[in-house]
């Protein structure tokens, strides 16, 4: 059964400033390929603007939001460390 609009009551927003549109776009591209495993339970919307990556999560239960957010942050951390290590000397 598909979730209705009123079921998406668990929400989390985050914004990460990468200092440049290029770095934010690199991280966006790395993370965009990983789709949500349960799109009927969790939605994730990402945008890049002014060197910042904005991410919006919605879920039908808190546990789905926590699991999705936690997995996302793990990959986000890896992508950020990769830019720090191999980027143009930029420290985030």
PyMOL Python script that loads the backbone (N, CA, C, O; Angstrom):
from pymol import cmd

cmd.read_pdbstr("""\
ATOM      1  N   UNK A   1       0.835  -1.180   0.000  1.00  0.00           N
ATOM      2  CA  UNK A   1       0.000   0.000   0.000  1.00  0.00           C
ATOM      3  C   UNK A   1       0.878   1.242   0.000  1.00  0.00           C
ATOM      4  O   UNK A   1       1.802   1.340   0.808  1.00  0.00           O
ATOM      5  N   UNK A   2       0.618   2.156  -0.857  1.00  0.00           N
ATOM      6  CA  UNK A   2       1.407   3.392  -0.946  1.00  0.00           C
ATOM      7  C   UNK A   2       1.038   4.333   0.195  1.00  0.00           C
ATOM      8  O   UNK A   2      -0.111   4.388   0.635  1.00  0.00           O
ATOM      9  N   UNK A   3       2.047   5.075   0.663  1.00  0.00           N
ATOM     10  CA  UNK A   3       1.829   6.021   1.758  1.00  0.00           C
ATOM     11  C   UNK A   3       1.094   7.255   1.244  1.00  0.00           C
ATOM     12  O   UNK A   3       1.384   7.753   0.156  1.00  0.00           O
ATOM     13  N   UNK A   4       0.149   7.738   2.031  1.00  0.00           N
ATOM     14  CA  UNK A   4      -0.540   8.974   1.672  1.00  0.00           C
ATOM     15  C   UNK A   4       0.239  10.161   2.215  1.00  0.00           C
ATOM     16  O   UNK A   4       1.146   9.997   3.031  1.00  0.00           O
ATOM     17  N   UNK A   5      -0.121  11.360   1.758  1.00  0.00           N
ATOM     18  CA  UNK A   5       0.590  12.575   2.165  1.00  0.00           C
ATOM     19  C   UNK A   5       0.628  12.723   3.681  1.00  0.00           C
ATOM     20  O   UNK A   5       1.653  13.133   4.228  1.00  0.00           O
ATOM     21  N   UNK A   6      -0.471  12.396   4.380  1.00  0.00           N
ATOM     22  CA  UNK A   6      -0.525  12.577   5.831  1.00  0.00           C
ATOM     23  C   UNK A   6       0.368  11.591   6.575  1.00  0.00           C
ATOM     24  O   UNK A   6       0.669  11.809   7.749  1.00  0.00           O
ATOM     25  N   UNK A   7       0.795  10.521   5.929  1.00  0.00           N
ATOM     26  CA  UNK A   7       1.647   9.537   6.588  1.00  0.00           C
ATOM     27  C   UNK A   7       3.108   9.972   6.659  1.00  0.00           C
ATOM     28  O   UNK A   7       3.877   9.393   7.426  1.00  0.00           O
ATOM     29  N   UNK A   8       3.507  10.963   5.889  1.00  0.00           N
ATOM     30  CA  UNK A   8       4.900  11.403   5.855  1.00  0.00           C
ATOM     31  C   UNK A   8       5.139  12.425   6.968  1.00  0.00           C
ATOM     32  O   UNK A   8       5.468  13.578   6.692  1.00  0.00           O
ATOM     33  N   UNK A   9       4.973  12.004   8.225  1.00  0.00           N
ATOM     34  CA  UNK A   9       5.020  12.955   9.330  1.00  0.00           C
ATOM     35  C   UNK A   9       6.400  13.096   9.975  1.00  0.00           C
ATOM     36  O   UNK A   9       6.593  13.997  10.791  1.00  0.00           O
ATOM     37  N   UNK A  10       7.336  12.262   9.648  1.00  0.00           N
ATOM     38  CA  UNK A  10       8.681  12.354  10.220  1.00  0.00           C
ATOM     39  C   UNK A  10       9.598  13.005   9.193  1.00  0.00           C
ATOM     40  O   UNK A  10       9.822  12.467   8.109  1.00  0.00           O
ATOM     41  N   UNK A  11      10.124  14.172   9.555  1.00  0.00           N
ATOM     42  CA  UNK A  11      10.865  15.010   8.607  1.00  0.00           C
ATOM     43  C   UNK A  11      12.199  15.432   9.202  1.00  0.00           C
ATOM     44  O   UNK A  11      12.309  15.700  10.398  1.00  0.00           O
ATOM     45  N   UNK A  12      13.210  15.485   8.342  1.00  0.00           N
ATOM     46  CA  UNK A  12      14.533  15.968   8.747  1.00  0.00           C
ATOM     47  C   UNK A  12      15.137  16.727   7.564  1.00  0.00           C
ATOM     48  O   UNK A  12      15.114  16.255   6.427  1.00  0.00           O
ATOM     49  N   UNK A  13      15.672  17.904   7.854  1.00  0.00           N
ATOM     50  CA  UNK A  13      16.356  18.705   6.844  1.00  0.00           C
ATOM     51  C   UNK A  13      17.782  18.962   7.297  1.00  0.00           C
ATOM     52  O   UNK A  13      18.036  19.197   8.478  1.00  0.00           O
ATOM     53  N   UNK A  14      18.701  18.916   6.358  1.00  0.00           N
ATOM     54  CA  UNK A  14      20.089  19.262   6.674  1.00  0.00           C
ATOM     55  C   UNK A  14      20.689  20.030   5.512  1.00  0.00           C
ATOM     56  O   UNK A  14      20.280  19.872   4.361  1.00  0.00           O
ATOM     57  N   UNK A  15      21.674  20.869   5.836  1.00  0.00           N
ATOM     58  CA  UNK A  15      22.365  21.652   4.816  1.00  0.00           C
ATOM     59  C   UNK A  15      23.851  21.622   5.139  1.00  0.00           C
ATOM     60  O   UNK A  15      24.259  21.902   6.267  1.00  0.00           O
ATOM     61  N   UNK A  16      24.656  21.279   4.139  1.00  0.00           N
ATOM     62  CA  UNK A  16      26.104  21.184   4.306  1.00  0.00           C
ATOM     63  C   UNK A  16      26.746  22.182   3.361  1.00  0.00           C
ATOM     64  O   UNK A  16      26.495  22.157   2.156  1.00  0.00           O
ATOM     65  N   UNK A  17      27.575  23.062   3.908  1.00  0.00           N
ATOM     66  CA  UNK A  17      28.256  24.081   3.110  1.00  0.00           C
ATOM     67  C   UNK A  17      29.619  23.533   2.692  1.00  0.00           C
ATOM     68  O   UNK A  17      30.494  23.320   3.531  1.00  0.00           O
ATOM     69  N   UNK A  18      29.790  23.310   1.400  1.00  0.00           N
ATOM     70  CA  UNK A  18      31.047  22.789   0.880  1.00  0.00           C
ATOM     71  C   UNK A  18      31.978  23.886   0.393  1.00  0.00           C
ATOM     72  O   UNK A  18      33.093  23.604  -0.044  1.00  0.00           O
ATOM     73  N   UNK A  19      31.537  25.119   0.464  1.00  0.00           N
ATOM     74  CA  UNK A  19      32.404  26.233   0.113  1.00  0.00           C
ATOM     75  C   UNK A  19      32.522  26.511  -1.372  1.00  0.00           C
ATOM     76  O   UNK A  19      33.037  27.556  -1.769  1.00  0.00           O
ATOM     77  N   UNK A  20      32.052  25.595  -2.194  1.00  0.00           N
ATOM     78  CA  UNK A  20      32.072  25.819  -3.641  1.00  0.00           C
ATOM     79  C   UNK A  20      30.985  24.979  -4.292  1.00  0.00           C
ATOM     80  O   UNK A  20      30.629  23.901  -3.814  1.00  0.00           O
ATOM     81  N   UNK A  21      30.478  25.498  -5.380  1.00  0.00           N
ATOM     82  CA  UNK A  21      29.451  24.793  -6.147  1.00  0.00           C
ATOM     83  C   UNK A  21      30.010  23.473  -6.691  1.00  0.00           C
ATOM     84  O   UNK A  21      29.303  22.467  -6.754  1.00  0.00           O
ATOM     85  N   UNK A  22      31.283  23.495  -7.081  1.00  0.00           N
ATOM     86  CA  UNK A  22      31.919  22.302  -7.645  1.00  0.00           C
ATOM     87  C   UNK A  22      31.950  21.164  -6.632  1.00  0.00           C
ATOM     88  O   UNK A  22      31.555  20.042  -6.947  1.00  0.00           O
ATOM     89  N   UNK A  23      32.416  21.445  -5.419  1.00  0.00           N
ATOM     90  CA  UNK A  23      32.496  20.391  -4.405  1.00  0.00           C
ATOM     91  C   UNK A  23      31.109  19.900  -4.001  1.00  0.00           C
ATOM     92  O   UNK A  23      30.904  18.699  -3.825  1.00  0.00           O
ATOM     93  N   UNK A  24      30.165  20.814  -3.855  1.00  0.00           N
ATOM     94  CA  UNK A  24      28.801  20.409  -3.511  1.00  0.00           C
ATOM     95  C   UNK A  24      28.211  19.532  -4.618  1.00  0.00           C
ATOM     96  O   UNK A  24      27.508  18.562  -4.333  1.00  0.00           O
ATOM     97  N   UNK A  25      28.491  19.865  -5.861  1.00  0.00           N
ATOM     98  CA  UNK A  25      27.985  19.083  -6.993  1.00  0.00           C
ATOM     99  C   UNK A  25      28.636  17.708  -7.072  1.00  0.00           C
ATOM    100  O   UNK A  25      27.982  16.731  -7.437  1.00  0.00           O
ATOM    101  N   UNK A  26      29.916  17.628  -6.731  1.00  0.00           N
ATOM    102  CA  UNK A  26      30.609  16.332  -6.707  1.00  0.00           C
ATOM    103  C   UNK A  26      29.962  15.414  -5.678  1.00  0.00           C
ATOM    104  O   UNK A  26      29.681  14.250  -5.966  1.00  0.00           O
ATOM    105  N   UNK A  27      29.729  15.933  -4.491  1.00  0.00           N
ATOM    106  CA  UNK A  27      29.108  15.128  -3.434  1.00  0.00           C
ATOM    107  C   UNK A  27      27.674  14.756  -3.828  1.00  0.00           C
ATOM    108  O   UNK A  27      27.244  13.622  -3.618  1.00  0.00           O
ATOM    109  N   UNK A  28      26.949  15.702  -4.391  1.00  0.00           N
ATOM    110  CA  UNK A  28      25.589  15.418  -4.861  1.00  0.00           C
ATOM    111  C   UNK A  28      25.604  14.247  -5.850  1.00  0.00           C
ATOM    112  O   UNK A  28      24.817  13.310  -5.721  1.00  0.00           O
ATOM    113  N   UNK A  29      26.493  14.308  -6.822  1.00  0.00           N
ATOM    114  CA  UNK A  29      26.569  13.255  -7.841  1.00  0.00           C
ATOM    115  C   UNK A  29      26.915  11.903  -7.222  1.00  0.00           C
ATOM    116  O   UNK A  29      26.394  10.871  -7.645  1.00  0.00           O
ATOM    117  N   UNK A  30      27.793  11.910  -6.224  1.00  0.00           N
ATOM    118  CA  UNK A  30      28.177  10.659  -5.565  1.00  0.00           C
ATOM    119  C   UNK A  30      27.013  10.063  -4.776  1.00  0.00           C
ATOM    120  O   UNK A  30      26.854   8.843  -4.722  1.00  0.00           O
ATOM    121  N   UNK A  31      26.205  10.918  -4.168  1.00  0.00           N
ATOM    122  CA  UNK A  31      25.111  10.442  -3.324  1.00  0.00           C
ATOM    123  C   UNK A  31      23.820  10.176  -4.098  1.00  0.00           C
ATOM    124  O   UNK A  31      22.998   9.367  -3.669  1.00  0.00           O
ATOM    125  N   UNK A  32      23.639  10.837  -5.214  1.00  0.00           N
ATOM    126  CA  UNK A  32      22.388  10.720  -5.971  1.00  0.00           C
ATOM    127  C   UNK A  32      22.187   9.330  -6.573  1.00  0.00           C
ATOM    128  O   UNK A  32      21.052   8.930  -6.834  1.00  0.00           O
ATOM    129  N   UNK A  33      23.258   8.600  -6.791  1.00  0.00           N
ATOM    130  CA  UNK A  33      23.122   7.266  -7.393  1.00  0.00           C
ATOM    131  C   UNK A  33      22.517   6.256  -6.427  1.00  0.00           C
ATOM    132  O   UNK A  33      21.953   5.248  -6.854  1.00  0.00           O
ATOM    133  N   UNK A  34      22.631   6.518  -5.132  1.00  0.00           N
ATOM    134  CA  UNK A  34      22.064   5.613  -4.129  1.00  0.00           C
ATOM    135  C   UNK A  34      20.623   6.013  -3.844  1.00  0.00           C
ATOM    136  O   UNK A  34      20.367   6.953  -3.092  1.00  0.00           O
ATOM    137  N   UNK A  35      19.696   5.299  -4.444  1.00  0.00           N
ATOM    138  CA  UNK A  35      18.276   5.573  -4.224  1.00  0.00           C
ATOM    139  C   UNK A  35      17.842   4.942  -2.903  1.00  0.00           C
ATOM    140  O   UNK A  35      18.494   4.031  -2.393  1.00  0.00           O
ATOM    141  N   UNK A  36      16.750   5.432  -2.366  1.00  0.00           N
ATOM    142  CA  UNK A  36      16.204   4.858  -1.137  1.00  0.00           C
ATOM    143  C   UNK A  36      15.789   3.412  -1.396  1.00  0.00           C
ATOM    144  O   UNK A  36      15.211   3.098  -2.436  1.00  0.00           O
ATOM    145  N   UNK A  37      16.089   2.540  -0.442  1.00  0.00           N
ATOM    146  CA  UNK A  37      15.754   1.126  -0.600  1.00  0.00           C
ATOM    147  C   UNK A  37      14.258   0.876  -0.438  1.00  0.00           C
ATOM    148  O   UNK A  37      13.719  -0.076  -1.002  1.00  0.00           O
ATOM    149  N   UNK A  38      13.589   1.732   0.336  1.00  0.00           N
ATOM    150  CA  UNK A  38      12.149   1.594   0.546  1.00  0.00           C
ATOM    151  C   UNK A  38      11.466   2.932   0.243  1.00  0.00           C
ATOM    152  O   UNK A  38      11.055   3.641   1.162  1.00  0.00           O
ATOM    153  N   UNK A  39      11.345   3.274  -1.035  1.00  0.00           N
ATOM    154  CA  UNK A  39      10.784   4.582  -1.390  1.00  0.00           C
ATOM    155  C   UNK A  39       9.324   4.765  -0.971  1.00  0.00           C
ATOM    156  O   UNK A  39       8.817   5.886  -0.948  1.00  0.00           O
ATOM    157  N   UNK A  40       8.654   3.667  -0.642  1.00  0.00           N
ATOM    158  CA  UNK A  40       7.287   3.778  -0.141  1.00  0.00           C
ATOM    159  C   UNK A  40       7.255   4.158   1.335  1.00  0.00           C
ATOM    160  O   UNK A  40       6.192   4.455   1.880  1.00  0.00           O
ATOM    161  N   UNK A  41       8.437   4.148   1.992  1.00  0.00           N
ATOM    162  CA  UNK A  41       8.526   4.475   3.417  1.00  0.00           C
ATOM    163  C   UNK A  41       9.399   5.689   3.707  1.00  0.00           C
ATOM    164  O   UNK A  41       9.221   6.350   4.730  1.00  0.00           O
ATOM    165  N   UNK A  42      10.346   5.988   2.810  1.00  0.00           N
ATOM    166  CA  UNK A  42      11.267   7.121   3.009  1.00  0.00           C
ATOM    167  C   UNK A  42      11.447   7.845   1.683  1.00  0.00           C
ATOM    168  O   UNK A  42      11.626   7.224   0.636  1.00  0.00           O
ATOM    169  N   UNK A  43      11.397   9.176   1.749  1.00  0.00           N
ATOM    170  CA  UNK A  43      11.684  10.017   0.579  1.00  0.00           C
ATOM    171  C   UNK A  43      12.894  10.883   0.904  1.00  0.00           C
ATOM    172  O   UNK A  43      13.042  11.364   2.027  1.00  0.00           O
ATOM    173  N   UNK A  44      13.757  11.076  -0.090  1.00  0.00           N
ATOM    174  CA  UNK A  44      14.926  11.957   0.071  1.00  0.00           C
ATOM    175  C   UNK A  44      15.013  12.862  -1.151  1.00  0.00           C
ATOM    176  O   UNK A  44      14.994  12.395  -2.290  1.00  0.00           O
ATOM    177  N   UNK A  45      15.107  14.148  -0.897  1.00  0.00           N
ATOM    178  CA  UNK A  45      15.240  15.131  -1.973  1.00  0.00           C
ATOM    179  C   UNK A  45      16.507  15.931  -1.720  1.00  0.00           C
ATOM    180  O   UNK A  45      16.687  16.486  -0.637  1.00  0.00           O
ATOM    181  N   UNK A  46      17.392  15.992  -2.720  1.00  0.00           N
ATOM    182  CA  UNK A  46      18.645  16.735  -2.592  1.00  0.00           C
ATOM    183  C   UNK A  46      18.683  17.851  -3.619  1.00  0.00           C
ATOM    184  O   UNK A  46      18.193  17.709  -4.739  1.00  0.00           O
ATOM    185  N   UNK A  47      19.280  18.973  -3.208  1.00  0.00           N
ATOM    186  CA  UNK A  47      19.510  20.090  -4.118  1.00  0.00           C
ATOM    187  C   UNK A  47      20.864  20.713  -3.803  1.00  0.00           C
ATOM    188  O   UNK A  47      21.375  20.592  -2.690  1.00  0.00           O
ATOM    189  N   UNK A  48      21.435  21.380  -4.799  1.00  0.00           N
ATOM    190  CA  UNK A  48      22.692  22.113  -4.623  1.00  0.00           C
ATOM    191  C   UNK A  48      22.439  23.561  -5.002  1.00  0.00           C
ATOM    192  O   UNK A  48      21.854  23.852  -6.045  1.00  0.00           O
ATOM    193  N   UNK A  49      22.890  24.470  -4.137  1.00  0.00           N
ATOM    194  CA  UNK A  49      22.747  25.893  -4.409  1.00  0.00           C
ATOM    195  C   UNK A  49      23.786  26.662  -3.602  1.00  0.00           C
ATOM    196  O   UNK A  49      23.946  26.432  -2.403  1.00  0.00           O
ATOM    197  N   UNK A  50      24.483  27.569  -4.260  1.00  0.00           N
ATOM    198  CA  UNK A  50      25.477  28.435  -3.598  1.00  0.00           C
ATOM    199  C   UNK A  50      26.519  27.644  -2.807  1.00  0.00           C
ATOM    200  O   UNK A  50      26.911  28.048  -1.712  1.00  0.00           O
ATOM    201  N   UNK A  51      26.962  26.527  -3.360  1.00  0.00           N
ATOM    202  CA  UNK A  51      27.993  25.726  -2.706  1.00  0.00           C
ATOM    203  C   UNK A  51      27.497  24.902  -1.535  1.00  0.00           C
ATOM    204  O   UNK A  51      28.295  24.365  -0.767  1.00  0.00           O
ATOM    205  N   UNK A  52      26.175  24.800  -1.394  1.00  0.00           N
ATOM    206  CA  UNK A  52      25.593  24.043  -0.285  1.00  0.00           C
ATOM    207  C   UNK A  52      24.750  22.891  -0.815  1.00  0.00           C
ATOM    208  O   UNK A  52      24.024  23.023  -1.800  1.00  0.00           O
ATOM    209  N   UNK A  53      24.872  21.764  -0.133  1.00  0.00           N
ATOM    210  CA  UNK A  53      24.036  20.606  -0.423  1.00  0.00           C
ATOM    211  C   UNK A  53      22.909  20.594   0.602  1.00  0.00           C
ATOM    212  O   UNK A  53      23.160  20.522   1.805  1.00  0.00           O
ATOM    213  N   UNK A  54      21.682  20.662   0.130  1.00  0.00           N
ATOM    214  CA  UNK A  54      20.515  20.602   1.012  1.00  0.00           C
ATOM    215  C   UNK A  54      19.832  19.261   0.809  1.00  0.00           C
ATOM    216  O   UNK A  54      19.649  18.799  -0.317  1.00  0.00           O
ATOM    217  N   UNK A  55      19.456  18.644   1.929  1.00  0.00           N
ATOM    218  CA  UNK A  55      18.824  17.330   1.872  1.00  0.00           C
ATOM    219  C   UNK A  55      17.565  17.357   2.730  1.00  0.00           C
ATOM    220  O   UNK A  55      17.582  17.823   3.869  1.00  0.00           O
ATOM    221  N   UNK A  56      16.486  16.857   2.171  1.00  0.00           N
ATOM    222  CA  UNK A  56      15.198  16.796   2.861  1.00  0.00           C
ATOM    223  C   UNK A  56      14.756  15.337   2.906  1.00  0.00           C
ATOM    224  O   UNK A  56      14.655  14.678   1.870  1.00  0.00           O
ATOM    225  N   UNK A  57      14.496  14.841   4.108  1.00  0.00           N
ATOM    226  CA  UNK A  57      14.011  13.475   4.305  1.00  0.00           C
ATOM    227  C   UNK A  57      12.580  13.526   4.825  1.00  0.00           C
ATOM    228  O   UNK A  57      12.230  14.407   5.610  1.00  0.00           O
ATOM    229  N   UNK A  58      11.760  12.589   4.388  1.00  0.00           N
ATOM    230  CA  UNK A  58      10.428  12.375   4.941  1.00  0.00           C
ATOM    231  C   UNK A  58      10.246  10.875   5.086  1.00  0.00           C
ATOM    232  O   UNK A  58      10.663  10.101   4.224  1.00  0.00           O
ATOM    233  N   UNK A  59       9.611  10.466   6.198  1.00  0.00           N
ATOM    234  CA  UNK A  59       9.388   9.040   6.421  1.00  0.00           C
ATOM    235  C   UNK A  59       8.046   8.819   7.106  1.00  0.00           C
ATOM    236  O   UNK A  59       7.475   9.727   7.710  1.00  0.00           O
ATOM    237  N   UNK A  60       7.565   7.598   6.996  1.00  0.00           N
ATOM    238  CA  UNK A  60       6.287   7.271   7.615  1.00  0.00           C
ATOM    239  C   UNK A  60       6.459   6.834   9.070  1.00  0.00           C
ATOM    240  O   UNK A  60       5.497   6.842   9.837  1.00  0.00           O
ATOM    241  N   UNK A  61       7.690   6.449   9.456  1.00  0.00           N
ATOM    242  CA  UNK A  61       7.986   6.081  10.841  1.00  0.00           C
ATOM    243  C   UNK A  61       9.367   6.605  11.202  1.00  0.00           C
ATOM    244  O   UNK A  61      10.238   6.748  10.344  1.00  0.00           O
ATOM    245  N   UNK A  62       9.551   6.888  12.478  1.00  0.00           N
ATOM    246  CA  UNK A  62      10.824   7.426  12.954  1.00  0.00           C
ATOM    247  C   UNK A  62      11.975   6.461  12.680  1.00  0.00           C
ATOM    248  O   UNK A  62      13.079   6.898  12.354  1.00  0.00           O
ATOM    249  N   UNK A  63      11.738   5.182  12.805  1.00  0.00           N
ATOM    250  CA  UNK A  63      12.832   4.215  12.605  1.00  0.00           C
ATOM    251  C   UNK A  63      13.326   4.208  11.157  1.00  0.00           C
ATOM    252  O   UNK A  63      14.517   4.013  10.915  1.00  0.00           O
ATOM    253  N   UNK A  64      12.434   4.416  10.200  1.00  0.00           N
ATOM    254  CA  UNK A  64      12.853   4.483   8.801  1.00  0.00           C
ATOM    255  C   UNK A  64      13.650   5.759   8.533  1.00  0.00           C
ATOM    256  O   UNK A  64      14.623   5.746   7.779  1.00  0.00           O
ATOM    257  N   UNK A  65      13.231   6.855   9.156  1.00  0.00           N
ATOM    258  CA  UNK A  65      13.959   8.114   9.014  1.00  0.00           C
ATOM    259  C   UNK A  65      15.360   7.981   9.598  1.00  0.00           C
ATOM    260  O   UNK A  65      16.337   8.398   8.975  1.00  0.00           O
ATOM    261  N   UNK A  66      15.460   7.404  10.789  1.00  0.00           N
ATOM    262  CA  UNK A  66      16.763   7.236  11.439  1.00  0.00           C
ATOM    263  C   UNK A  66      17.690   6.368  10.601  1.00  0.00           C
ATOM    264  O   UNK A  66      18.854   6.719  10.408  1.00  0.00           O
ATOM    265  N   UNK A  67      17.202   5.258  10.108  1.00  0.00           N
ATOM    266  CA  UNK A  67      18.036   4.348   9.321  1.00  0.00           C
ATOM    267  C   UNK A  67      18.501   5.006   8.024  1.00  0.00           C
ATOM    268  O   UNK A  67      19.668   4.889   7.649  1.00  0.00           O
ATOM    269  N   UNK A  68      17.600   5.689   7.347  1.00  0.00           N
ATOM    270  CA  UNK A  68      17.946   6.347   6.094  1.00  0.00           C
ATOM    271  C   UNK A  68      18.941   7.477   6.324  1.00  0.00           C
ATOM    272  O   UNK A  68      19.929   7.601   5.600  1.00  0.00           O
ATOM    273  N   UNK A  69      18.677   8.297   7.331  1.00  0.00           N
ATOM    274  CA  UNK A  69      19.560   9.418   7.642  1.00  0.00           C
ATOM    275  C   UNK A  69      20.949   8.919   8.029  1.00  0.00           C
ATOM    276  O   UNK A  69      21.955   9.462   7.572  1.00  0.00           O
ATOM    277  N   UNK A  70      21.006   7.897   8.863  1.00  0.00           N
ATOM    278  CA  UNK A  70      22.284   7.353   9.320  1.00  0.00           C
ATOM    279  C   UNK A  70      23.114   6.804   8.156  1.00  0.00           C
ATOM    280  O   UNK A  70      24.311   7.077   8.063  1.00  0.00           O
ATOM    281  N   UNK A  71      22.488   6.042   7.281  1.00  0.00           N
ATOM    282  CA  UNK A  71      23.199   5.498   6.118  1.00  0.00           C
ATOM    283  C   UNK A  71      23.667   6.623   5.201  1.00  0.00           C
ATOM    284  O   UNK A  71      24.773   6.570   4.662  1.00  0.00           O
ATOM    285  N   UNK A  72      22.828   7.636   5.025  1.00  0.00           N
ATOM    286  CA  UNK A  72      23.181   8.774   4.181  1.00  0.00           C
ATOM    287  C   UNK A  72      24.391   9.511   4.748  1.00  0.00           C
ATOM    288  O   UNK A  72      25.311   9.856   4.007  1.00  0.00           O
ATOM    289  N   UNK A  73      24.394   9.752   6.051  1.00  0.00           N
ATOM    290  CA  UNK A  73      25.504  10.475   6.679  1.00  0.00           C
ATOM    291  C   UNK A  73      26.804   9.682   6.563  1.00  0.00           C
ATOM    292  O   UNK A  73      27.868  10.278   6.398  1.00  0.00           O
ATOM    293  N   UNK A  74      26.744   8.370   6.644  1.00  0.00           N
ATOM    294  CA  UNK A  74      27.948   7.549   6.467  1.00  0.00           C
ATOM    295  C   UNK A  74      28.570   7.784   5.090  1.00  0.00           C
ATOM    296  O   UNK A  74      29.781   7.979   4.984  1.00  0.00           O
ATOM    297  N   UNK A  75      27.759   7.767   4.046  1.00  0.00           N
ATOM    298  CA  UNK A  75      28.273   7.965   2.690  1.00  0.00           C
ATOM    299  C   UNK A  75      28.681   9.425   2.482  1.00  0.00           C
ATOM    300  O   UNK A  75      29.666   9.702   1.798  1.00  0.00           O
ATOM    301  N   UNK A  76      27.936  10.344   3.062  1.00  0.00           N
ATOM    302  CA  UNK A  76      28.279  11.767   3.003  1.00  0.00           C
ATOM    303  C   UNK A  76      29.647  12.015   3.631  1.00  0.00           C
ATOM    304  O   UNK A  76      30.455  12.768   3.087  1.00  0.00           O
ATOM    305  N   UNK A  77      29.903  11.394   4.758  1.00  0.00           N
ATOM    306  CA  UNK A  77      31.198  11.531   5.430  1.00  0.00           C
ATOM    307  C   UNK A  77      32.320  11.005   4.549  1.00  0.00           C
ATOM    308  O   UNK A  77      33.368  11.641   4.439  1.00  0.00           O
ATOM    309  N   UNK A  78      32.117   9.865   3.928  1.00  0.00           N
ATOM    310  CA  UNK A  78      33.126   9.295   3.031  1.00  0.00           C
ATOM    311  C   UNK A  78      33.394  10.223   1.847  1.00  0.00           C
ATOM    312  O   UNK A  78      34.550  10.454   1.493  1.00  0.00           O
ATOM    313  N   UNK A  79      32.345  10.752   1.238  1.00  0.00           N
ATOM    314  CA  UNK A  79      32.513  11.660   0.097  1.00  0.00           C
ATOM    315  C   UNK A  79      33.237  12.936   0.518  1.00  0.00           C
ATOM    316  O   UNK A  79      34.088  13.438  -0.215  1.00  0.00           O
ATOM    317  N   UNK A  80      32.902  13.456   1.688  1.00  0.00           N
ATOM    318  CA  UNK A  80      33.542  14.674   2.197  1.00  0.00           C
ATOM    319  C   UNK A  80      35.021  14.441   2.477  1.00  0.00           C
ATOM    320  O   UNK A  80      35.861  15.273   2.133  1.00  0.00           O
ATOM    321  N   UNK A  81      35.339  13.314   3.096  1.00  0.00           N
ATOM    322  CA  UNK A  81      36.747  12.991   3.374  1.00  0.00           C
ATOM    323  C   UNK A  81      37.532  12.798   2.079  1.00  0.00           C
ATOM    324  O   UNK A  81      38.710  13.147   2.011  1.00  0.00           O
ATOM    325  N   UNK A  82      36.895  12.251   1.067  1.00  0.00           N
ATOM    326  CA  UNK A  82      37.558  12.075  -0.225  1.00  0.00           C
ATOM    327  C   UNK A  82      37.905  13.427  -0.836  1.00  0.00           C
ATOM    328  O   UNK A  82      39.002  13.605  -1.364  1.00  0.00           O
ATOM    329  N   UNK A  83      36.986  14.375  -0.768  1.00  0.00           N
ATOM    330  CA  UNK A  83      37.268  15.720  -1.282  1.00  0.00           C
ATOM    331  C   UNK A  83      38.389  16.370  -0.477  1.00  0.00           C
ATOM    332  O   UNK A  83      39.270  17.012  -1.048  1.00  0.00           O
ATOM    333  N   UNK A  84      38.361  16.209   0.835  1.00  0.00           N
ATOM    334  CA  UNK A  84      39.417  16.782   1.677  1.00  0.00           C
ATOM    335  C   UNK A  84      40.780  16.195   1.321  1.00  0.00           C
ATOM    336  O   UNK A  84      41.783  16.908   1.280  1.00  0.00           O
ATOM    337  N   UNK A  85      40.804  14.895   1.068  1.00  0.00           N
ATOM    338  CA  UNK A  85      42.070  14.206   0.797  1.00  0.00           C
ATOM    339  C   UNK A  85      42.595  14.494  -0.605  1.00  0.00           C
ATOM    340  O   UNK A  85      43.789  14.728  -0.791  1.00  0.00           O
ATOM    341  N   UNK A  86      41.702  14.475  -1.585  1.00  0.00           N
ATOM    342  CA  UNK A  86      42.151  14.559  -2.971  1.00  0.00           C
ATOM    343  C   UNK A  86      41.742  15.842  -3.682  1.00  0.00           C
ATOM    344  O   UNK A  86      42.107  16.056  -4.838  1.00  0.00           O
ATOM    345  N   UNK A  87      40.983  16.698  -2.993  1.00  0.00           N
ATOM    346  CA  UNK A  87      40.543  17.962  -3.586  1.00  0.00           C
ATOM    347  C   UNK A  87      41.688  18.950  -3.674  1.00  0.00           C
ATOM    348  O   UNK A  87      42.852  18.602  -3.477  1.00  0.00           O
ATOM    349  N   UNK A  88      41.336  20.186  -3.973  1.00  0.00           N
ATOM    350  CA  UNK A  88      42.345  21.227  -4.175  1.00  0.00           C
ATOM    351  C   UNK A  88      42.815  21.819  -2.847  1.00  0.00           C
ATOM    352  O   UNK A  88      42.846  23.040  -2.692  1.00  0.00           O
ATOM    353  N   UNK A  89      43.176  20.977  -1.905  1.00  0.00           N
ATOM    354  CA  UNK A  89      43.688  21.449  -0.626  1.00  0.00           C
ATOM    355  C   UNK A  89      42.620  22.035   0.273  1.00  0.00           C
ATOM    356  O   UNK A  89      42.937  22.691   1.266  1.00  0.00           O
ATOM    357  N   UNK A  90      41.356  21.808  -0.060  1.00  0.00           N
ATOM    358  CA  UNK A  90      40.272  22.380   0.722  1.00  0.00           C
ATOM    359  C   UNK A  90      39.978  21.527   1.941  1.00  0.00           C
ATOM    360  O   UNK A  90      39.824  20.310   1.829  1.00  0.00           O
ATOM    361  N   UNK A  91      39.899  22.146   3.087  1.00  0.00           N
ATOM    362  CA  UNK A  91      39.507  21.451   4.308  1.00  0.00           C
ATOM    363  C   UNK A  91      38.081  21.839   4.635  1.00  0.00           C
ATOM    364  O   UNK A  91      37.746  23.024   4.659  1.00  0.00           O
ATOM    365  N   UNK A  92      37.240  20.849   4.889  1.00  0.00           N
ATOM    366  CA  UNK A  92      35.834  21.124   5.198  1.00  0.00           C
ATOM    367  C   UNK A  92      35.613  21.088   6.684  1.00  0.00           C
ATOM    368  O   UNK A  92      34.491  21.296   7.146  1.00  0.00           O
TER     369      UNK A  92
END
""", "prot")
cmd.dss("prot")
cmd.show_as("cartoon", "prot")
cmd.util.cbc("prot")
cmd.orient("prot")
